[in-house]
Amino acid sequence: MGLVLHHYFRSSSSWRVRWALAHKAVAYESRAVDLLAGLQRDEAYVRDKSPMGLVPCLEVDGRPLTESVAIIEWLEETTPSPRLLPLDPWARARVRQLVELVNAGTQPLQNLSVNRHVSSDPDAQKAWARHWIDRGLTALERELAIAEGEGLGGRHAIGDAITAADLFIAPQLYNARRFEVDLARFPRLLAVEAAALATDAAKQSHPDRFAPVSVRS
Ligand SMILES: N[C@@H](CCC(=O)N[C@@H](CS)C(=O)NCC(=O)O)C(=O)O
């Protein structure tokens, strides 16, 4: 199976997919799409790879698949071990809920194209993004407490094993820092992030490892 990942080093959605691939030790070819240079809007990329003009896009034997949730669920089904979704249906629903809270409820509102559409003023963009990230993280923090109350707490977001929820939460916190969101109010999220970042797959897929030389300093 030939996998080609179109991604950008500090795109949180890209990191989710890199992380899932690393978690499952699935090899892939890496193709950087420079978002700041606008290459996600390149005519051929939009026509053939990602009609929304976004990263990530995983090509599977030449077939382009976008949307990190769809990509990660496809990976889970084709390479089930080590798993990213718990077997228990309720725990699995909780993981998917946390995933969507980030994927649908938080990240889209602070995305590059949305920010630029909201305002051309960098301060206004930052204020907009911070507002929505703060709202999402506040809900996530509470959701972790609710899950803990159901006996689903542990070292990681849900239980003691890494799940897809961790792959969405940690990159969202990485984004939050870029927008200078005060994270002190989110102790559960910070603990979950620290445990997730200590794993090999997190380190292998981390944005720092994929940063272009010009941004590494
Ligand atoms: N729901 C999509 C979100 C993809 C997305 O928003 N990608 C961002 C980077 S994290 C992007 O390509 N932004 C470029 C732009 O907005 O122009 C997914 O999970 O794959």
The ligand as an SDF file (V2000), in Angstrom:
LIG
                    3D

 20 19  0  0  0  0  0  0  0  0999 V2000
  -11.6210   19.1240    9.4740 N   0  0  0  0  0  0  0  0  0  0  0  0
  -10.4010   19.1850    8.6980 C   0  0  0  0  0  0  0  0  0  0  0  0
   -9.7080   20.4970    8.9760 C   0  0  0  0  0  0  0  0  0  0  0  0
   -8.5380   20.7310    8.0500 C   0  0  0  0  0  0  0  0  0  0  0  0
   -7.9700   22.1320    8.2620 C   0  0  0  0  0  0  0  0  0  0  0  0
   -8.6390   23.0400    8.7640 O   0  0  0  0  0  0  0  0  0  0  0  0
   -6.6950   22.3010    7.8940 N   0  0  0  0  0  0  0  0  0  0  0  0
   -6.0460   23.5700    8.0880 C   0  0  0  0  0  0  0  0  0  0  0  0
   -4.7450   23.4000    8.8370 C   0  0  0  0  0  0  0  0  0  0  0  0
   -5.0160   22.7130   10.4490 S   0  0  0  0  0  0  0  0  0  0  0  0
   -5.7070   24.1980    6.7490 C   0  0  0  0  0  0  0  0  0  0  0  0
   -5.3610   23.5130    5.8110 O   0  0  0  0  0  0  0  0  0  0  0  0
   -5.7830   25.5370    6.6800 N   0  0  0  0  0  0  0  0  0  0  0  0
   -5.4100   26.2530    5.4900 C   0  0  0  0  0  0  0  0  0  0  0  0
   -6.2930   27.4110    5.2150 C   0  0  0  0  0  0  0  0  0  0  0  0
   -7.2030   27.6750    6.0100 O   0  0  0  0  0  0  0  0  0  0  0  0
   -6.0790   28.0610    4.1890 O   0  0  0  0  0  0  0  0  0  0  0  0
   -9.5440   17.9690    9.0790 C   0  0  0  0  0  0  0  0  0  0  0  0
   -9.7150   17.5050   10.1980 O   0  0  0  0  0  0  0  0  0  0  0  0
   -8.7400   17.5010    8.2730 O   0  0  0  0  0  0  0  0  0  0  0  0
  1  2  1  0
  2  3  1  0
  2 18  1  0
  3  4  1  0
  4  5  1  0
  5  6  2  0
  5  7  1  0
  7  8  1  0
  8  9  1  0
  8 11  1  0
  9 10  1  0
 11 12  2  0
 11 13  1  0
 13 14  1  0
 14 15  1  0
 15 16  2  0
 15 17  1  0
 18 19  2  0
 18 20  1  0
M  END
$$$$
